Amino acid sequence: MLEVSHITKIFNAGTVNEKVAINDLSITFNDGDFVTVIGGNGAGKSTLMNLIAGVYPIDTGSIALNGEELSRLPEFKRAKKLGRVFQDPMMGTAADMQIDENLALAYRRGKGRGLAWGVTKKEKELFREQLSRLGLGLEDRMTSKVGLLSGGQRQAITLLMATLQRPEMLLLDEHTAALDPVTAKKVLALSEELISEHSLTTMMVTHNMKDAIRHGNRLIMMNAGRIIFDVSGEAKQKLTVDDLMREFAKAGGDDIEDRALLS
């Protein structure tokens, strides 16, 4: 599904502020893999996701999705293949547009555009059905401006928008970090449901080790731009937070702030 081969990313190369964010990293995601990614601050988790999405260009190596080379494609051309949910709930939606209009934009991603009426009756029926599964009552507020909604409601809508067209890969970048615990749990449960329902190949970056263990079929840990731990299947199911903290410490991750954040 996704093949990342020997990629490197260096920010501010050749200056006193040089930072090697990704260091000769290779990884393969199989079709249907749900991979959780953990690591301390500056480990390279979000940078890896941004390189896949095309936010930054890679310096060396290659990235291929379903056999198609993505490395030189701009971000907007990758967008029709990738669904993405950001850490900031405000980033995934257009605040001044209605709920149904936001969903319509996502539903038509990668399709030709014409001069037809904004949101069709058939689309409204589909959006009402999809919104009802959130359990937030938004199916009765489809003409409300998204900017009037809470962060959790916006993040739930963003998740629907990212999966309406069944992307080839779903990228979740700490998408519950800005939410309160109750809302975060609900959004994670919805994520799991949509991923399972559509067999979506997924990469979820998180700082929460319990969430990383609980969700997905595979877990990788990053440190200093490299993958230092990769576990899946039954071995992943048996993991504990203490196991992961030991792996983190073995890699030299003794920073007090990182240890507190991850645990």
C-alpha positions in Angstrom: 0.0 0.0 0.0 2.6 2.6 1.2 6.3 2.2 0.6 8.7 4.7 2.2 12.3 4.1 1.1 15.3 5.7 2.7 13.8 9.2 3.1 15.7 12.0 4.7 14.5 15.5 5.7 16.9 18.2 7.1 15.6 21.6 8.0 17.9 24.7 7.8 20.6 22.5 6.3 24.1 24.1 6.5 23.2 26.6 9.2 23.6 26.6 13.0 19.9 25.7 13.2 20.3 22.6 11.2 17.8 19.9 12.3 17.8 16.3 11.0 14.1 15.6 11.3 14.0 12.3 9.4 17.1 10.2 9.1 17.3 7.5 6.3 13.9 6.1 7.3 12.2 3.2 5.5 8.8 1.6 6.3 6.1 -0.3 4.4 2.4 -0.2 5.3 0.4 -3.2 4.1 -3.1 -2.8 2.7 -5.5 -2.3 5.6 -2.8 -1.7 8.2 -3.8 0.6 11.1 -0.5 1.9 12.4 -0.2 4.0 15.6 3.0 6.1 15.8 4.5 7.3 19.1 7.6 9.1 20.2 8.9 12.1 22.2 9.0 15.7 21.1 11.0 16.1 17.9 11.0 12.4 17.2 9.9 13.0 13.6 6.3 11.7 13.9 4.5 14.6 12.4 7.3 15.3 10.0 6.9 11.8 8.5 3.2 12.4 8.1 3.8 15.8 6.5 6.3 14.2 4.0 3.7 11.6 3.0 1.1 14.3 2.6 3.4 16.5 0.6 3.5 19.5 3.0 7.3 19.3 2.8 9.5 17.9 0.0 11.8 15.0 0.9 15.5 15.5 0.5 16.4 12.0 -0.5 14.6 8.7 -1.0 11.1 7.9 -2.3 7.4 7.6 -1.3 5.1 5.4 -3.3 1.3 4.8 -2.7 -0.2 1.8 -4.5 2.8 1.7 -6.7 2.5 5.3 -7.7 5.5 7.6 -6.9 4.3 10.5 -4.8 7.7 12.1 -4.0 7.5 14.9 -6.6 3.7 15.4 -6.5 2.5 18.7 -4.9 0.3 18.5 -1.8 -2.9 19.3 -3.7 -2.5 16.4 -6.1 -1.9 14.0 -3.2 -5.1 15.2 -1.5 -7.4 13.2 -3.6 -5.6 10.0 -2.5 -5.2 10.9 1.1 -7.7 11.7 3.9 -6.3 13.8 6.7 -7.4 15.0 10.2 -5.3 17.6 11.9 -4.5 18.2 15.6 -6.2 21.6 15.5 -10.0 21.1 15.0 -10.2 24.4 13.2 -7.9 23.4 10.4 -10.1 20.7 8.7 -13.2 22.7 8.1 -14.3 26.0 6.5 -15.8 28.0 9.5 -18.0 30.4 7.3 -19.6 27.5 5.4 -22.5 25.3 6.5 -22.1 21.8 7.7 -23.6 20.3 4.6 -21.5 22.6 2.4 -18.3 21.4 4.1 -19.3 17.8 3.6 -20.2 18.5 -0.1 -16.7 19.9 -0.7 -15.2 16.7 0.7 -17.6 14.4 -1.1 -16.6 15.9 -4.4 -12.9 15.8 -3.8 -11.1 14.6 -7.0 -14.3 15.0 -9.1 -15.1 17.4 -11.9 -16.9 20.6 -10.9 -19.8 22.2 -12.7 -22.4 25.0 -12.2 -25.0 22.7 -10.6 -26.9 23.7 -7.4 -24.6 23.7 -4.4 -25.8 20.6 -2.4 -28.2 18.2 -4.1 -31.1 16.4 -2.3 -29.3 13.1 -2.7 -26.2 14.5 -1.1 -28.2 15.9 1.8 -29.8 12.5 2.5 -26.3 10.9 2.5 -24.9 13.6 4.8 -27.8 13.4 7.2 -27.3 9.6 7.5 -23.5 10.0 8.1 -24.0 12.8 10.7 -26.5 10.8 12.6 -23.9 8.1 13.4 -22.0 10.8 15.4 -24.7 11.0 18.0 -24.2 14.7 18.3 -27.6 15.9 16.8 -25.8 17.5 13.9 -28.0 15.9 11.3 -30.7 18.4 12.4 -28.3 21.3 12.1 -26.9 20.9 8.6 -27.4 24.5 7.7 -25.5 25.8 10.7 -22.2 27.5 10.2 -19.3 25.2 11.2 -17.7 28.0 13.0 -20.5 27.9 15.6 -19.7 24.3 16.6 -17.4 23.1 19.4 -13.9 21.7 18.8 -15.1 18.2 19.3 -18.0 18.6 16.9 -15.7 20.1 14.2 -13.2 17.3 14.6 -16.0 14.7 14.2 -17.1 16.4 11.0 -13.5 16.6 9.8 -13.2 12.9 10.3 -16.3 12.3 8.3 -15.0 14.6 5.5 -11.7 12.7 5.4 -13.4 9.3 4.9 -16.4 10.2 2.7 -14.5 9.3 -0.5 -12.7 6.3 1.1 -9.1 7.6 0.6 -6.3 5.2 -0.3 -4.7 6.2 3.0 -6.0 8.0 6.1 -3.6 10.3 8.2 -4.6 11.2 11.7 -2.2 13.7 13.2 -2.8 13.7 17.0 -6.4 14.4 16.1 -7.7 14.1 19.7 -4.9 16.0 21.4 -6.9 19.3 21.6 -10.1 17.7 22.9 -11.4 17.0 26.4 -11.1 13.3 27.5 -14.8 12.5 27.0 -14.9 14.0 23.5 -11.5 12.5 22.6 -12.8 9.0 23.5 -15.8 9.5 21.3 -13.8 10.7 18.3 -11.3 7.8 18.7 -14.2 5.3 18.8 -15.6 6.9 15.6 -12.2 6.7 14.0 -11.9 3.0 14.8 -15.4 2.4 13.4 -14.8 4.2 10.1 -11.4 2.6 9.6 -12.7 -0.9 10.3 -15.9 -0.3 8.2 -13.9 0.8 5.1 -10.7 -1.2 5.7 -8.7 2.0 5.5 -5.0 1.9 5.6 -4.3 4.4 8.4 -1.4 6.1 10.2 -2.3 7.7 13.5 0.3 9.8 15.3 -0.3 10.1 19.1 1.5 11.0 22.3 -0.8 8.7 24.3 0.8 5.3 24.8 -2.5 3.7 26.0 -4.3 4.9 22.8 -1.4 3.6 20.7 -1.6 0.2 22.3 -5.5 0.0 22.3 -6.0 1.0 18.7 -4.6 -0.5 15.5 -2.9 -3.7 14.5 0.6 -2.3 14.5 2.7 0.2 16.6 5.9 2.0 15.7 8.0 4.1 18.0 10.2 6.9 16.6 13.2 8.7 18.1 15.6 11.2 16.4 14.0 10.7 13.0 14.3 6.9 13.0 12.0 4.0 13.8 13.4 2.3 16.9 10.5 -0.2 17.6 8.0 -1.9 15.3 5.5 -4.4 16.7 2.3 -5.9 15.4 -0.3 -8.7 15.8 -0.3 -10.7 19.0 2.9 -9.1 20.3 1.3 -5.7 20.1 -1.8 -6.9 22.0 0.4 -8.0 24.9 2.2 -4.7 25.2 1.9 -2.5 28.3 2.8 1.1 28.9 5.8 -0.1 31.0 7.1 -2.1 28.0 7.0 1.0 25.8 8.6 3.2 28.4 11.5 0.6 28.6 11.9 0.7 24.8 11.9 4.5 24.9 14.5 4.6 27.6 16.7 2.1 25.7 16.8 4.4 22.8 18.0 7.2 25.0 14.7 8.9 25.5 15.3 10.0 29.1 14.0 13.6 28.7 11.7 14.2 31.7 9.2 16.2 29.7 8.9 13.4 27.0 8.6 10.6 29.6 5.8 12.5 31.4 4.1 13.3 28.1 4.2 9.8 26.8 3.2 8.0 30.0 
